[in-house]
Structures are given as structure tokens and as C-alpha cells.
Amino acid sequence: MRRTLLWRANLLPEPSKLRLRPAYTLTLVLIALSAVAAFTLDRQTHTLLMSLRGSAGFIYWREIVTPLGKADRLAMALVALWLLGVALKRPSVRQAALWGAVAVLSSALAATLIKLIVHRSRPCIPVGRTGHIKQGYYQSFPSAESATAFALALALGDCFPRYRILFLAAAITIATMRVLRLAHWPSDALAGAALGCAVYGAVAAWRRASR
């Protein structure tokens, strides 16, 4: 029984590797920025973003960046990371893949639950769409892609500290693209990022407590 518990524990990174303070700090900063954006950016930048949406250069980058934040692409990336760890016989890489999956799943569930409660309309809604809660056009707050991107960035950053800045830069890029393509208001993306950081901080705290 004891060996089984130890084997399961070894599937996740050591609690000593997990940094809680950056997650909590980012959460507070992003919450404040989201509140400011709700009053100073959401409606004020809508016209500009609508005009930018049709530019050829923007469409090119949108098609490259947008899929990166989707749940299926993140799942594929984590599976690839796991397989890489198996091929290289590196337990730390397999642990990072599983830990990233925990962060993505928990933040995605939290974001989805809040979406169904808030029921906020997106910046761009096709003509004729109603406000039924099951339609994605009325699930703008918070941005689930931003939440999962930031949660994953923090998870991988704790496992691979050398590349922490790169992971955060990728998360910022994904969140920014959600705003530029009018899928979310700026405050939605910032709130999603804050939620991802908060959820990751809670999961990391659970990992430490379960040691």
C-alpha cells in the first residue's frame, strides 16, 4: 500500500518546486487590471478592434495564434510532452506533462462554471443570435483560453524555471489574441488570466498540503 502511494505521488513534481507567491501576486495584479479595463478599455477600444479585424496581416497572425489556446491543442502538446519524457526516460518531463494537465483541467472547469453564471455577451455577435445561455456567444466572461494558458504557463514554469518567461510570454500572446479577434473584452481576458493564476495557486497549495 505504501509503495503504491509513493508511486502515485512521484507522478507529480516535488512540492518544493512549486512557487505560490508569484501565482498569488499575479492574481491580485490581474484582478486590478481587469477592473480598470472594464471601465477604460472594453467599450472604448471596440471600434478600433472592429476596424483591425479585417486587415490581412491580422488575419494571418490570428490563424496562427488562435488555435494555440484551444483545449484540444493544449492536450496534444501535453501528450507530446509526456511521450517525450517517456522516450528520453526523464521522469521530470512526464511529471511536468501531468502537472500541466492538472492545471489546465482545473482552470478550464472553473472558467466554464463562471461563464454559465455571468452570461456576458461577446464583443462581436452575428446578427440573429439570441441570448440563450447555451450559446457560446454569451459566454464571454472570463476567457477560458486565458485561464488555461496562464495556469499552464505557471505549471510548466515551476517545472522548467529556465523557460518561465517564455511560457508567460506565450500565455500573454494567447490572451491578447482573444481580445484582438473580438472573442472577449479586455477585462474578460485579464479576468481569465487572473483566474488561471488563482486556480494554479490553489492547486499548488493542495499539492504542498498533500505531501
N, CA, C and O of each residue as an XYZ file, in Angstrom:
844
protein
N       0.835     -1.201      0.000
C       0.000      0.000      0.000
C       0.872      1.254      0.000
O       0.607      2.208     -0.731
N       1.901      1.236      0.820
C       2.775      2.408      0.922
C       3.513      2.640     -0.391
O       3.668      3.780     -0.827
N       3.972      1.552     -1.026
C       4.663      1.697     -2.294
C       3.743      2.287     -3.358
O       4.167      3.103     -4.176
N       2.469      1.864     -3.337
C       1.504      2.391     -4.306
C       1.312      3.884     -4.128
O       1.269      4.629     -5.107
N       1.195      4.327     -2.880
C       1.017      5.751     -2.617
C       2.243      6.547     -3.041
O       2.113      7.638     -3.597
N       3.418      6.016     -2.785
C       4.643      6.701     -3.187
C       4.746      6.783     -4.702
O       5.190      7.796     -5.243
N       4.337      5.724     -5.387
C       4.392      5.726     -6.859
C       3.463      6.794     -7.412
O       3.826      7.514     -8.342
N       2.265      6.900     -6.844
C       1.324      7.920     -7.307
C       1.856      9.316     -7.027
O       1.716     10.213     -7.858
N       2.460      9.506     -5.875
C       2.989     10.817     -5.521
C       4.099     11.233     -6.474
O       4.247     12.415     -6.785
N       4.885     10.257     -6.939
C       6.001     10.567     -7.824
C       5.552     10.948     -9.230
O       6.374     11.383    -10.036
N       4.276     10.796     -9.540
C       3.781     11.210    -10.840
C       3.728     12.728    -10.967
O       3.687     13.260    -12.076
N       3.729     13.412     -9.852
C       3.667     14.869     -9.837
C       5.002     15.423     -9.351
O       5.744     14.728     -8.656
N       5.315     16.673     -9.710
C       6.592     17.265     -9.277
C       6.652     17.447     -7.772
O       5.624     17.494     -7.097
N       7.842     17.545     -7.264
C       8.029     17.746     -5.830
C       7.420     19.068     -5.385
O       7.557     20.074     -6.081
N       6.745     19.082     -4.230
C       6.135     20.325     -3.739
C       7.133     21.470     -3.578
O       6.764     22.639     -3.697
N       8.387     21.139     -3.311
C       9.395     22.180     -3.117
C       9.646     22.973     -4.401
O      10.162     24.089     -4.339
N       9.293     22.421     -5.552
C       9.496     23.108     -6.824
C       8.397     24.140     -7.110
O       8.572     25.021     -7.953
N       7.292     24.028     -6.420
C       6.133     24.865     -6.719
C       6.232     26.202     -5.989
O       6.472     26.243     -4.782
N       6.047     27.275     -6.718
C       6.144     28.630     -6.150
C       4.746     29.231     -6.064
O       4.088     29.449     -7.082
N       4.307     29.492     -4.852
C       2.959     30.006     -4.637
C       2.890     31.524     -4.741
O       1.909     32.070     -5.245
N       3.919     32.201     -4.270
C       3.874     33.661     -4.207
C       3.680     34.312     -5.575
O       2.850     35.213     -5.695
N       4.419     33.890     -6.627
C       4.182     34.505     -7.942
C       2.750     34.320     -8.429
O       2.182     35.224     -9.041
N       2.166     33.163     -8.166
C       0.787     32.918     -8.592
C      -0.173     33.860     -7.878
O      -1.072     34.423     -8.504
N       0.009     34.033     -6.586
C      -0.870     34.925     -5.829
C      -0.661     36.382     -6.226
O      -1.619     37.148     -6.329
N       0.587     36.758     -6.446
C       0.876     38.143     -6.844
C       0.259     38.463     -8.196
O      -0.376     39.504     -8.364
N       0.445     37.570     -9.157
C      -0.149     37.772    -10.477
C      -1.665     37.831    -10.404
O      -2.294     38.608    -11.123
N      -2.252     37.018     -9.542
C      -3.707     37.030     -9.393
C      -4.202     38.406     -8.969
O      -5.142     38.935     -9.561
N      -3.584     38.986     -7.958
C      -4.018     40.297     -7.465
C      -3.797     41.385     -8.509
O      -4.658     42.243     -8.701
N      -2.650     41.357     -9.183
C      -2.357     42.367    -10.199
C      -3.351     42.274    -11.358
O      -3.859     43.292    -11.828
N      -3.621     41.073    -11.805
C      -4.518     40.891    -12.945
C      -5.963     41.216    -12.594
O      -6.709     41.704    -13.444
N      -6.366     40.957    -11.372
C      -7.718     41.346    -10.942
C      -7.861     42.863    -10.986
O      -8.868     43.386    -11.465
N      -6.854     43.560    -10.487
C      -6.891     45.024    -10.518
C      -6.926     45.543    -11.952
O      -7.683     46.464    -12.260
N      -6.113     44.957    -12.828
C      -6.094     45.382    -14.226
C      -7.423     45.086    -14.915
O      -7.881     45.869    -15.747
N      -8.038     43.965    -14.572
C      -9.328     43.626    -15.156
C     -10.403     44.630    -14.757
O     -11.235     45.022    -15.574
N     -10.376     45.039    -13.495
C     -11.354     46.028    -13.027
C     -11.158     47.364    -13.738
O     -12.131     48.017    -14.115
N      -9.907     47.768    -13.921
C      -9.626     49.023    -14.625
C     -10.052     48.917    -16.089
O     -10.634     49.850    -16.644
N      -9.757     47.778    -16.705
C     -10.092     47.591    -18.123
C     -11.586     47.613    -18.357
O     -12.036     48.048    -19.417
N     -12.362     47.156    -17.393
C     -13.813     47.139    -17.552
C     -14.378     48.542    -17.740
O     -15.415     48.718    -18.380
N     -13.694     49.541    -17.182
C     -14.185     50.919    -17.267
C     -13.443     51.761    -18.295
O     -13.966     52.776    -18.755
N     -12.235     51.355    -18.661
C     -11.420     52.219    -19.522
C     -11.049     51.618    -20.875
O     -10.556     52.338    -21.744
N     -11.272     50.314    -21.080
C     -10.834     49.689    -22.323
C     -11.936     48.960    -23.082
O     -11.953     48.976    -24.313
N     -12.838     48.334    -22.375
C     -13.800     47.445    -23.031
C     -14.542     48.134    -24.175
O     -14.384     47.755    -25.335
N     -15.334     49.127    -23.857
C     -16.134     49.800    -24.879
C     -15.300     50.791    -25.690
O     -15.575     51.029    -26.866
N     -14.287     51.360    -25.057
C     -13.501     52.408    -25.716
C     -12.678     51.867    -26.883
O     -12.413     52.598    -27.837
N     -12.273     50.603    -26.824
C     -11.435     50.038    -27.894
C     -12.233     49.215    -28.900
O     -11.654     48.658    -29.833
N     -13.529     49.131    -28.731
C     -14.336     48.253    -29.580
C     -14.292     48.663    -31.048
O     -14.117     47.816    -31.924
N     -14.448     49.947    -31.319
C     -14.448     50.416    -32.712
C     -13.106     50.166    -33.381
O     -13.050     49.736    -34.533
N     -12.029     50.435    -32.660
C     -10.692     50.210    -33.207
C     -10.465     48.737    -33.515
O      -9.915     48.403    -34.564
N     -10.877     47.868    -32.628
C     -10.687     46.437    -32.845
C     -11.544     45.929    -34.005
O     -11.133     45.027    -34.735
N     -12.713     46.498    -34.170
C     -13.568     46.105    -35.288
C     -12.905     46.451    -36.617
O     -12.976     45.673    -37.568
N     -12.259     47.617    -36.687
C     -11.576     48.014    -37.920
C     -10.327     47.176    -38.171
O      -9.967     46.909    -39.318
N      -9.670     46.765    -37.086
C      -8.463     45.962    -37.219
C      -8.779     44.539    -37.647
O      -7.944     43.870    -38.254
N      -9.958     44.085    -37.338
C     -10.321     42.692    -37.560
C     -10.217     42.267    -39.021
O      -9.923     41.107    -39.308
N     -10.454     43.191    -39.942
C     -10.466     42.829    -41.351
C      -9.138     42.958    -42.060
O      -9.045     42.632    -43.243
N      -8.100     43.424    -41.373
C      -6.808     43.607    -42.028
C      -6.157     42.260    -42.335
O      -6.282     41.308    -41.565
N      -5.460     42.194    -43.469
C      -4.866     40.938    -43.913
C      -3.782     40.446    -42.963
O      -3.702     39.252    -42.675
N      -2.951     41.358    -42.475
C      -1.882     40.962    -41.565
C      -2.410     40.384    -40.276
O      -1.871     39.411    -39.748
N      -3.481     40.995    -39.766
C      -4.066     40.485    -38.527
C      -4.668     39.098    -38.727
O      -4.510     38.224    -37.875
N      -5.349     38.894    -39.833
C      -5.953     37.591    -40.102
C      -4.886     36.508    -40.158
O      -5.100     35.392    -39.685
N      -3.741     36.837    -40.735
C      -2.644     35.866    -40.848
C      -2.174     35.418    -39.469
O      -2.059     34.221    -39.206
N      -1.905     36.373    -38.594
C      -1.426     36.025    -37.261
C      -2.535     35.414    -36.410
O      -2.265     34.589    -35.537
N      -3.780     35.814    -36.662
C      -4.897     35.248    -35.904
C      -5.012     33.750    -36.144
O      -5.244     32.977    -35.214
N      -4.847     33.350    -37.400
C      -4.973     31.933    -37.731
C      -3.833     31.109    -37.155
O      -3.980     29.900    -36.978
N      -2.701     31.735    -36.859
C      -1.567     31.015    -36.278
C      -1.700     30.915    -34.765
O      -1.503     29.844    -34.190
N      -2.033     32.028    -34.122
C      -2.013     32.080    -32.663
C      -3.281     31.519    -32.041
O      -3.214     30.825    -31.026
N      -4.441     31.808    -32.634
C      -5.714     31.440    -32.012
C      -5.814     29.963    -31.642
O      -6.214     29.660    -30.519
N      -5.468     29.022    -32.535
C      -5.611     27.604    -32.172
C      -4.743     27.172    -31.000
O      -5.039     26.171    -30.347
N      -3.669     27.917    -30.724
C      -2.743     27.500    -29.671
C      -3.391     27.499    -28.297
O      -2.971     26.743    -27.421
N      -4.404     28.330    -28.092
C      -5.027     28.392    -26.786
C      -6.192     27.446    -26.598
O      -6.751     27.370    -25.503
N      -6.573     26.722    -27.639
C      -7.703     25.808    -27.559
C      -7.339     24.579    -26.722
O      -6.184     24.157    -26.670
N      -8.368     24.019    -26.064
C      -8.135     22.898    -25.155
C      -7.556     21.691    -25.873
O      -6.695     21.002    -25.326
N      -8.020     21.420    -27.101
C      -7.516     20.243    -27.799
C      -6.044     20.393    -28.160
O      -5.294     19.418    -28.113
N      -5.615     21.625    -28.526
C      -4.210     21.838    -28.846
C      -3.333     21.739    -27.602
O      -2.228     21.199    -27.654
N      -3.833     22.263    -26.484
C      -3.071     22.136    -25.239
C      -2.948     20.676    -24.835
O      -1.896     20.243    -24.365
N      -4.027     19.914    -25.017
C      -3.991     18.489    -24.688
C      -2.977     17.759    -25.560
O      -2.225     16.913    -25.076
N      -2.960     18.093    -26.851
C      -1.992     17.465    -27.760
C      -0.561     17.804    -27.350
O       0.324     16.949    -27.395
N      -0.339     19.053    -26.950
C       1.001     19.463    -26.538
C       1.439     18.724    -25.275
O       2.598     18.327    -25.160
N       0.519     18.539    -24.331
C       0.864     17.848    -23.093
C       1.109     16.358    -23.332
O       1.988     15.759    -22.711
N       0.327     15.766    -24.235
C       0.562     14.363    -24.587
C       1.939     14.211    -25.245
O       2.682     13.274    -24.955
N       2.260     15.154    -26.137
C       3.577     15.119    -26.779
C       4.696     15.268    -25.748
O       5.733     14.613    -25.849
N       4.477     16.139    -24.749
C       5.477     16.314    -23.696
C       5.645     15.031    -22.884
O       6.758     14.652    -22.521
N       4.529     14.376    -22.609
C       4.582     13.113    -21.866
C       5.363     12.059    -22.656
O       6.222     11.373    -22.103
N       5.063     11.938    -23.931
C       5.749     10.957    -24.775
C       7.241     11.276    -24.890
O       8.077     10.375    -24.956
N       7.556     12.562    -24.914
C       8.959     12.950    -24.946
C       9.673     12.502    -23.674
O      10.809     12.031    -23.715
N       8.988     12.657    -22.551
C       9.575     12.201    -21.293
C       9.783     10.705    -21.258
O      10.771     10.215    -20.712
N       8.834      9.973    -21.853
C       8.972      8.519    -21.923
C      10.149      8.145    -22.820
O      10.952      7.280    -22.471
N      10.249      8.806    -23.985
C      11.322      8.491    -24.936
C      12.699      8.807    -24.354
O      13.655      8.058    -24.557
N      12.791      9.927    -23.628
C      14.071     10.336    -23.055
C      14.345      9.709    -21.695
O      15.427      9.866    -21.130
N      13.329      8.985    -21.170
C      13.436      8.383    -19.840
C      13.714      9.449    -18.785
O      14.582      9.298    -17.926
N      12.942     10.533    -18.883
C      13.075     11.658    -17.947
C      11.797     11.784    -17.120
O      10.813     12.339    -17.608
N      11.784     11.292    -15.894
C      10.585     11.398    -15.054
C      10.129     12.840    -14.859
O       8.929     13.099    -14.760
N      11.070     13.781    -14.802
C      10.705     15.180    -14.579
C       9.852     15.731    -15.720
O       8.969     16.558    -15.496
N      10.117     15.273    -16.939
C       9.329     15.727    -18.087
C       7.923     15.138    -18.030
O       6.949     15.830    -18.325
N       7.812     13.872    -17.655
C       6.486     13.256    -17.513
C       5.704     13.927    -16.387
O       4.496     14.133    -16.507
N       6.377     14.264    -15.309
C       5.718     14.953    -14.206
C       5.191     16.317    -14.649
O       4.090     16.721    -14.276
N       5.996     17.021    -15.452
C       5.571     18.328    -15.946
C       4.333     18.209    -16.823
O       3.442     19.055    -16.751
N       4.266     17.172    -17.648
C       3.105     16.977    -18.520
C       1.852     16.719    -17.702
O       0.800     17.293    -17.984
N       1.949     15.866    -16.697
C       0.786     15.562    -15.862
C       0.379     16.766    -15.020
O      -0.808     17.048    -14.858
N       1.366     17.468    -14.490
C       1.077     18.651    -13.667
C       0.430     19.738    -14.521
O      -0.475     20.434    -14.061
N       0.891     19.885    -15.757
C       0.263     20.838    -16.663
C      -1.170     20.455    -16.977
O      -2.034     21.326    -17.087
N      -1.437     19.158    -17.123
C      -2.799     18.697    -17.384
C      -3.714     19.006    -16.202
O      -4.864     19.400    -16.394
N      -3.212     18.830    -14.986
C      -4.000     19.167    -13.789
C      -4.343     20.655    -13.779
O      -5.475     21.032    -13.477
N      -3.359     21.503    -14.111
C      -3.575     22.952    -14.120
C      -4.589     23.353    -15.186
O      -5.473     24.170    -14.926
N      -4.466     22.783    -16.382
C      -5.374     23.125    -17.480
C      -6.804     22.686    -17.167
O      -7.749     23.452    -17.353
N      -6.954     21.456    -16.695
C      -8.291     20.931    -16.430
C      -8.991     21.713    -15.323
O     -10.161     22.070    -15.466
N      -8.296     21.981    -14.229
C      -8.910     22.686    -13.105
C      -9.278     24.122    -13.479
O     -10.344     24.603    -13.095
N      -8.411     24.809    -14.221
C      -8.721     26.193    -14.610
C      -9.833     26.240    -15.647
O     -10.648     27.163    -15.628
N      -9.886     25.265    -16.552
C     -10.950     25.230    -17.556
C     -12.313     24.988    -16.903
O     -13.303     25.608    -17.291
N     -12.367     24.109    -15.935
C     -13.629     23.845    -15.238
C     -14.107     25.084    -14.481
O     -15.293     25.414    -14.502
N     -13.178     25.761    -13.814
C     -13.550     26.971    -13.072
C     -14.059     28.062    -14.006
O     -15.057     28.720    -13.709
N     -13.379     28.257    -15.134
C     -13.795     29.281    -16.088
C     -15.155     28.969    -16.691
O     -15.981     29.867    -16.853
N     -15.398     27.713    -17.022
C     -16.685     27.321    -17.604
C     -17.828     27.552    -16.630
O     -18.897     28.018    -17.024
N     -17.616     27.238    -15.389
C     -18.656     27.444    -14.380
C     -19.005     28.919    -14.249
O     -20.181     29.275    -14.182
N     -17.997     29.776    -14.213
C     -18.243     31.216    -14.086
C     -18.932     31.755    -15.340
O     -19.801     32.620    -15.235
N     -18.564     31.263    -16.516
C     -19.212     31.687    -17.759
C     -20.724     31.467    -17.693
O     -21.507     32.346    -18.054
N     -21.117     30.288    -17.230
C     -22.538     29.950    -17.177
C     -23.293     30.790    -16.151
O     -24.501     30.994    -16.269
N     -22.572     31.271    -15.150
C     -23.214     32.109    -14.125
C     -23.333     33.559    -14.584
O     -24.382     34.181    -14.422
N     -22.254     34.095    -15.157
C     -22.222     35.512    -15.550
C     -23.021     35.761    -16.816
O     -23.798     36.713    -16.870
N     -22.851     34.933    -17.833
C     -23.612     35.031    -19.089
C     -23.421     36.390    -19.759
O     -24.394     37.083    -20.057
N     -22.177     36.766    -19.992
C     -21.870     38.049    -20.632
C     -21.725     37.875    -22.143
O     -21.144     36.893    -22.605
N     -22.246     38.815    -22.898
C     -22.166     38.741    -24.359
C     -20.765     39.082    -24.841
O     -20.050     39.864    -24.215
N     -20.384     38.482    -25.965
C     -19.075     38.737    -26.554
C     -19.086     40.064    -27.321
O     -20.153     40.584    -27.648
N     -17.890     40.614    -27.610
C     -17.833     41.900    -28.340
C     -18.442     41.833    -29.730
O     -18.981     42.829    -30.211
N     -18.367     40.680    -30.386
C     -18.894     40.557    -31.737
C     -19.840     39.361    -31.806
O     -19.425     38.215    -31.629
N     -21.130     39.646    -32.068
C     -22.149     38.600    -32.132
C     -22.855     38.685    -33.483
O     -23.343     39.755    -33.846
N     -22.924     37.581    -34.240
C     -23.618     37.616    -35.530
C     -25.074     38.027    -35.393
O     -25.713     37.769    -34.373
N     -25.578     38.655    -36.410
C     -26.970     39.116    -36.397
C     -27.910     37.917    -36.304
O     -27.724     36.909    -36.985
N     -28.906     38.046    -35.462
C     -29.906     36.992    -35.332
C     -29.663     36.015    -34.214
O     -30.498     35.147    -33.957
N     -28.540     36.136    -33.543
C     -28.263     35.234    -32.439
C     -29.017     35.688    -31.191
O     -29.055     36.878    -30.879
N     -29.611     34.741    -30.488
C     -30.335     35.070    -29.268
C     -29.405     34.946    -28.067
O     -28.246     34.552    -28.199
N     -29.930     35.286    -26.902
C     -29.105     35.275    -25.703
C     -29.222     34.016    -24.882
O     -29.074     34.055    -23.661
N     -29.488     32.892    -25.537
C     -29.605     31.648    -24.796
C     -28.280     31.290    -24.149
O     -27.223     31.444    -24.761
N     -28.334     30.815    -22.920
C     -27.118     30.592    -22.145
C     -26.239     29.500    -22.736
O     -25.036     29.476    -22.477
N     -26.813     28.594    -23.524
C     -26.031     27.501    -24.077
C     -25.182     27.938    -25.256
O     -24.287     27.207    -25.679
N     -25.449     29.113    -25.789
C     -24.691     29.573    -26.937
C     -23.391     30.242    -26.497
O     -23.377     31.054    -25.572
N     -22.310     29.891    -27.170
C     -21.008     30.425    -26.800
C     -20.882     31.917    -26.971
O     -19.986     32.527    -26.387
N     -21.763     32.530    -27.763
C     -21.682     33.974    -27.957
C     -22.039     34.733    -26.685
O     -21.796     35.936    -26.600
N     -22.599     34.064    -25.716
C     -22.948     34.710    -24.451
C     -22.217     34.058    -23.281
O     -22.756     33.907    -22.184
N     -20.979     33.681    -23.553
C     -20.108     33.132    -22.517
C     -18.737     33.805    -22.599
O     -17.706     33.147    -22.737
N     -18.759     35.122    -22.509
C     -17.538     35.890    -22.725
C     -16.670     36.010    -21.475
O     -15.444     36.063    -21.574
N     -17.294     36.054    -20.307
C     -16.551     36.310    -19.065
C     -16.526     35.070    -18.186
O     -17.571     34.507    -17.859
N     -15.312     34.646    -17.803
C     -13.981     35.111    -18.226
C     -13.510     34.323    -19.439
O     -14.200     33.410    -19.894
N     -12.356     34.665    -19.958
C     -11.786     33.956    -21.085
C     -11.172     32.637    -20.607
O     -10.201     32.630    -19.850
N     -11.750     31.531    -21.058
C     -11.231     30.223    -20.647
C      -9.844     29.976    -21.227
O      -8.991     29.373    -20.575
N      -9.619     30.445    -22.463
C      -8.297     30.261    -23.076
C      -7.216     30.988    -22.284
O      -6.116     30.469    -22.099
N      -7.540     32.201    -21.815
C      -6.574     32.939    -20.999
C      -6.313     32.219    -19.682
O      -5.176     32.151    -19.217
N      -7.374     31.684    -19.086
C      -7.220     30.982    -17.809
C      -6.329     29.761    -17.950
O      -5.401     29.567    -17.164
N      -6.609     28.939    -18.949
C      -5.813     27.726    -19.120
C      -4.378     28.049    -19.541
O      -3.438     27.372    -19.127
N      -4.214     29.092    -20.370
C      -2.872     29.460    -20.825
C      -2.002     29.912    -19.655
O      -0.840     29.517    -19.556
N      -2.554     30.732    -18.776
C      -1.756     31.219    -17.641
C      -1.541     30.120    -16.605
O      -0.466     30.036    -16.011
N      -2.537     29.285    -16.381
C      -2.350     28.177    -15.437
C      -1.266     27.230    -15.941
O      -0.421     26.778    -15.169
N      -1.293     26.933    -17.226
C      -0.281     26.051    -17.799
C       1.099     26.703    -17.779
O       2.102     26.038    -17.520
N       1.147     28.007    -18.054
C       2.435     28.711    -18.037
C       3.073     28.653    -16.655
O       4.280     28.442    -16.536
N       2.274     28.839    -15.616
C       2.819     28.770    -14.260
C       3.237     27.343    -13.906
O       4.261     27.129    -13.258
N       2.436     26.375    -14.335
C       2.762     24.977    -14.035
C       4.071     24.563    -14.693
O       4.944     23.988    -14.044
N       4.204     24.856    -15.975
C       5.435     24.495    -16.680
C       6.611     25.344    -16.207
O       7.752     24.882    -16.186
N       6.325     26.591    -15.825
C       7.386     27.448    -15.316
C       7.985     26.936    -14.027
O       9.183     27.097    -13.791
N       7.157     26.312    -13.176
C       7.680     25.724    -11.946
C       8.496     24.471    -12.231
O       9.451     24.168    -11.516
N       8.115     23.745    -13.280
C       8.837     22.520    -13.629
C      10.119     22.809    -14.411
O      11.114     22.094    -14.290
N      10.071     23.873    -15.215
C      11.237     24.268    -16.019
C      11.512     25.760    -15.791
O      11.179     26.584    -16.643
N      12.109     26.111    -14.662
C      12.303     27.527    -14.302
C      13.063     28.337    -15.346
O      12.839     29.540    -15.482
N      13.948     27.694    -16.074
C      14.744     28.415    -17.055
C      13.879     29.033    -18.153
O      14.253     30.051    -18.736
N      12.744     28.433    -18.434
C      11.893     28.888    -19.532
C      10.612     29.570    -19.039
O       9.652     29.717    -19.794
N      10.605     29.981    -17.775
C       9.394     30.560    -17.188
C       8.924     31.798    -17.956
O       7.726     31.957    -18.190
N       9.834     32.659    -18.341
C       9.465     33.884    -19.055
C       8.844     33.560    -20.415
O       7.891     34.214    -20.840
N       9.386     32.552    -21.089
C       8.848     32.166    -22.391
C       7.421     31.636    -22.261
O       6.569     31.936    -23.097
N       7.161     30.860    -21.230
C       5.815     30.329    -21.020
C       4.826     31.457    -20.749
O       3.716     31.460    -21.281
N       5.235     32.415    -19.916
C       4.352     33.550    -19.627
C       4.136     34.411    -20.865
O       3.035     34.915    -21.083
N       5.171     34.584    -21.675
C       5.032     35.352    -22.910
C       4.041     34.687    -23.856
O       3.245     35.369    -24.502
N       4.086     33.364    -23.940
C       3.134     32.639    -24.777
C       1.706     32.813    -24.255
O       0.772     32.980    -25.039
N       1.539     32.772    -22.930
C       0.208     32.952    -22.344
C      -0.330     34.358    -22.618
O      -1.509     34.526    -22.930
N       0.528     35.355    -22.501
C       0.116     36.736    -22.786
C      -0.298     36.877    -24.249
O      -1.276     37.560    -24.554
N       0.442     36.234    -25.152
C       0.119     36.291    -26.571
C      -1.244     35.678    -26.852
O      -2.033     36.234    -27.615
N      -1.522     34.540    -26.241
C      -2.808     33.875    -26.437
C      -3.949     34.734    -25.908
O      -4.973     34.883    -26.574
N      -3.782     35.299    -24.718
C      -4.822     36.143    -24.133
C      -5.058     37.399    -24.967
O      -6.200     37.815    -25.160
N      -3.982     37.998    -25.458
C      -4.102     39.203    -26.281
C      -4.845     38.912    -27.578
O      -5.664     39.719    -28.018
N      -4.571     37.775    -28.187
C      -5.232     37.429    -29.441
C      -6.730     37.219    -29.235
O      -7.517     37.503    -30.138
N      -7.133     36.733    -28.079
C      -8.568     36.568    -27.800
C      -9.284     37.910    -27.826
O     -10.447     37.999    -28.219
N      -8.579     38.947    -27.404
C      -9.159     40.294    -27.430
C      -9.145     40.854    -28.847
O     -10.137     41.429    -29.294
N      -8.036     40.694    -29.555
C      -7.905     41.266    -30.886
C      -8.897     40.668    -31.878
O      -9.340     41.352    -32.801
N      -9.243     39.409    -31.696
C     -10.185     38.795    -32.622
C     -11.633     38.961    -32.156
O     -12.543     38.345    -32.710
N     -11.840     39.802    -31.130
C     -13.170     40.160    -30.625
C     -13.930     38.967    -30.064
O     -15.160     38.936    -30.111
N     -13.217     37.998    -29.542
C     -13.859     36.884    -28.859
C     -14.134     37.229    -27.399
O     -15.021     36.651    -26.770
N     -13.355     38.186    -26.862
C     -13.520     38.601    -25.469
C     -13.225     40.091    -25.339
O     -12.462     40.659    -26.120
N     -13.836     40.707    -24.346
C     -13.472     42.061    -23.969
C     -12.128     42.020    -23.249
O     -11.752     40.975    -22.716
N     -11.397     43.130    -23.220
C     -10.116     43.137    -22.489
C     -10.236     42.683    -21.041
O      -9.379     41.956    -20.539
N     -11.306     43.113    -20.369
C     -11.478     42.701    -18.973
C     -11.719     41.202    -18.857
O     -11.353     40.601    -17.846
N     -12.329     40.582    -19.874
C     -12.540     39.129    -19.856
C     -11.214     38.386    -19.891
O     -10.999     37.436    -19.139
N     -10.318     38.838    -20.787
C      -9.021     38.177    -20.913
C      -8.190     38.341    -19.635
O      -7.544     37.395    -19.185
N      -8.211     39.540    -19.058
C      -7.460     39.767    -17.826
C      -8.051     38.981    -16.663
O      -7.317     38.431    -15.841
N      -9.376     38.931    -16.596
C     -10.019     38.152    -15.539
C      -9.730     36.667    -15.705
O      -9.513     35.958    -14.723
N      -9.726     36.193    -16.959
C      -9.381     34.803    -17.192
C      -7.959     34.492    -16.769
O      -7.695     33.451    -16.167
N      -7.043     35.398    -17.083
C      -5.653     35.212    -16.669
C      -5.544     35.180    -15.146
O      -4.814     34.360    -14.590
N      -6.272     36.073    -14.474
C      -6.274     36.088    -13.009
C      -6.838     34.788    -12.453
O      -6.319     34.240    -11.480
N      -7.902     34.301    -13.079
C      -8.499     33.048    -12.623
C      -7.522     31.890    -12.788
O      -7.399     31.048    -11.899
N      -6.825     31.847    -13.928
C      -5.848     30.784    -14.139
C      -4.750     30.795    -13.089
O      -4.344     29.745    -12.592
N      -4.270     31.990    -12.754
C      -3.227     32.106    -11.725
C      -3.760     31.695    -10.352
O      -3.075     31.014     -9.590
N      -4.993     32.118    -10.047
C      -5.586     31.788     -8.750
C      -5.813     30.283     -8.611
O      -5.515     29.692     -7.573
N      -6.341     29.678     -9.667
C      -6.593     28.239     -9.626
C      -5.283     27.475     -9.503
O      -5.188     26.505     -8.750
N      -4.276     27.917    -10.249
C      -2.993     27.232    -10.141
C      -2.419     27.373     -8.733
O      -1.876     26.415     -8.183
N      -2.539     28.568     -8.149
C      -2.065     28.745     -6.783
C      -2.771     27.805     -5.816
O      -2.148     27.257     -4.907
N      -4.095     27.618     -6.019
C      -4.845     26.715     -5.150
C      -4.415     25.265     -5.353
O      -4.283     24.513     -4.387
N      -4.196     24.873     -6.605
C      -3.773     23.501     -6.893
C      -2.367     23.245     -6.335
O      -2.091     22.176     -5.791
N      -1.487     24.238     -6.478
C      -0.142     24.095     -5.941
C      -0.159     24.005     -4.416
O       0.612     23.253     -3.821
N      -1.048     24.783     -3.793
C      -1.175     24.716     -2.340
C      -1.696     23.342     -1.905
O      -1.264     22.792     -0.892
N      -2.634     22.799     -2.693
C      -3.128     21.446     -2.411
C      -2.002     20.431     -2.529
O      -1.903     19.510     -1.719
N      -1.161     20.597     -3.530
C      -0.043     19.670     -3.731
C       0.907     19.707     -2.535
O       1.398     18.672     -2.084
N       1.152     20.898     -2.037
C       2.033     21.010     -0.867
C       1.390     20.383      0.363
O       2.047     19.698      1.147
N       0.085     20.633      0.515
C      -0.601     20.102      1.697
C      -0.723     18.588      1.657
O      -0.732     17.941      2.705
N      -0.818     18.007      0.453
C      -0.994     16.571      0.320
C       0.309     15.808      0.422
O       0.313     14.580      0.338
N       1.411     16.512      0.601
C       2.712     15.842      0.701
C       2.744     14.919      1.882
O       3.759     14.266      2.128
